[in-house]
Amino acid sequence: MDLLDDYTLRLVAAGSAVLGATSGVLGSFAYLRRQSLLGDAVSHAALPGIALAFLLTGSKLPLVIMIGAAVAGWLATLAMRLVVARSRVPFDSALGMFLAGFFGLGMVLLSILQKRPSAAQAGLESYLFGQAASLLRRDVVTMAVLAAVAVAALVVLWKEFKVLSFDADFAASLGLPVRRLDGLLTLLLVVAIVIGLQTVGVVLMSAMIVAPAAAARQWSRRLTPMVATAAAIGVLAGVAGSLASSLTPRLPTGPTIVLILSATVALSLAVAPGRGLVWRALRLGRLRRAPEQEPVLMHLYALSLQHREDPEHGHREAVLRTMSPPGADVRGALERLVQQGLARRTEPGLWAPTAVGRREAERVLERESEERR
């Protein structure tokens, strides 16, 4: 059978691609704001919304189910923030409490619905782990429309969301409505979650939010390339998972997509240039084979501590020479540090440690401190 002629496969692949792209784009902001677990709470909190939407309307239309899931997830988010703001309960504790509470309520409602004599509620339990094979054309169209609206809103407010994600206090100082922007960004994240519930389910949806962004962050230091990379990773994982499940009997699509994303994250953590574990091991190996480099790196780090407000401040090679033993090849050590990503030339004749170089210097200090104990 020609896979391209399989109508069901094309629908599943299209729906998974839409989900992957949306999750990658909006999940990047959740990742940068250290709110990745918020996606887990929202996805689990959506379960009672799914059950109540069916209970109130008797309809399993995707738009009805998504609205119910979105309302429940949004209310859970508001409740969590209210508890954190009005009590001494920390955010992670409130998140775990509402995640378990809403998920438990959803399971109870599903159990009640399953005991009803009518068969109309059949299939609602598929939202637990997803059932991508059941996607219809109307489902994919609904997912695409909601995703387009969410991404369009993100593009319109790109600069505001960018400032909010990196420095909320600075955003407030600029006069931006931080609370409203924060609420809107959370709402967009809720939209990204609810469109994927039918494909991967409430249990695995959090991985769709976290994994593409976590993998993309290893390959990029800037927001725009990171978001684009996360979207591409989400699309490729969605399409690859759909193909793999179609070629292998009884292989579920949602878990397969999540496994592919997990493998992508592991690969990125290992081999991503500049950040990967393999690259770090190679840098450390070169550093150990060239012992004169470590003192120069430590001198650069010590000088950077004098400019904490501007850690990228450059320092002259002559200053480094006065700090090094006579005859030391300071220029050669600096060039090799640049090649290894531990230092950089800020201006002609000026040198500064990179963020990786500063972390490496801190590790050297920790190692020496432990050896002295």
C-alpha positions, 0 to 999 in steps of 0.5 A: 500500500502506498502510504501517500494514498492512505487518507487516514495517515494523511489526516493523522500526520497533518493533525500531528504536524499542527500539534507539533508546530504549535506546541514547539512555538508556545512551549518555548515561552513556557520553557524559558519562563520555567513554567514547563510543569504548568503544561502538565497541570493544565493538561490533567486539569482539562480532563474534567472539562472534557467530561463536563462539556459532554455531560452538559451538551451531549456532543463530542464535537471537537470544538465543544470538547476543546472549549470544555477542556480549555475552560477547565485548564484556564480555571485551574491556572487561575485557582493555582495563582490565586492560592499562591498569591493569597497563601504561603503555599509555594507554586510547585505545591499548588501545581501538584495539588490542583493537578491531582485534584482536577485529574481525580475529578475527571476520572470520577466523572468519566467513570460516572459517564461510562455507567450511563445506559446510553452509548453516546459517551463511548470514546471519551476515555481515549482522551487519557492517552490519545487516539490519533487514528480517530482524527477526522477532517473536521478535527484537523480543521478545528486544530489548525484554526485554533493553532493559527489564532494562537500563533497569530496572537503570539506574532502580534505581541512578539516583542512584549512576550519576549521581554516578559519571558526574559525579564518580567521586572524590566517589562513592568518598568517599561509600563507593559501590562505584565499581568494581562500579558502573563494571563494571555500567554498562559491562555495561548498555552492552554490552547496549544494543550487542548488541541493535542488532547485527542492526539496524545492525551492528557497524560502525555501532552506535557511532553509535547510542550516541554520536549521540542523547546528543551531540544531546541534550546540546546541548538540555539542561543537566540529566541527566534531561531529557538522557536523555529527549531522547536516548531520544526522538531515538533512537526518532524516528530509528529509526522515521524510518529504517525508514519511509524505507527502506521507501519507497525501494527498496534503501535499507538501514535501519541506515545510514539511521538513522545518517544521520538521527542524524548530521543531527540532531546537526549540526542540534543543534550549529547551532541548539540554544538557548544552545549552538548555533553560530548562537546563539553567532554572534548573541551575539557579534554583539550583543556587538560592537555594544554595546562597553560590554558586553565590559568588564562581562563581563570584570570579572565574569570577573575577579571569578569567578576570585577564587572558583574553588571557587564560580564562580557566586558573585554580585557586587554591581553597585556593585563593577562600577561601581567597576571601570568608567569614570564614566558607563558604563551598567553596569546596561544592560550587565548586563541585555543580558548576561543576555539573551544568556546570558552572565551571570545574576542569582544573587540580587537585586543580585548578578550572576555570569557563566554558563559560556558567559560565562566561556568567552566571556571566555576567548576574548576574552583569547586574542584579545587575547593573539594580537593583542599578539604 
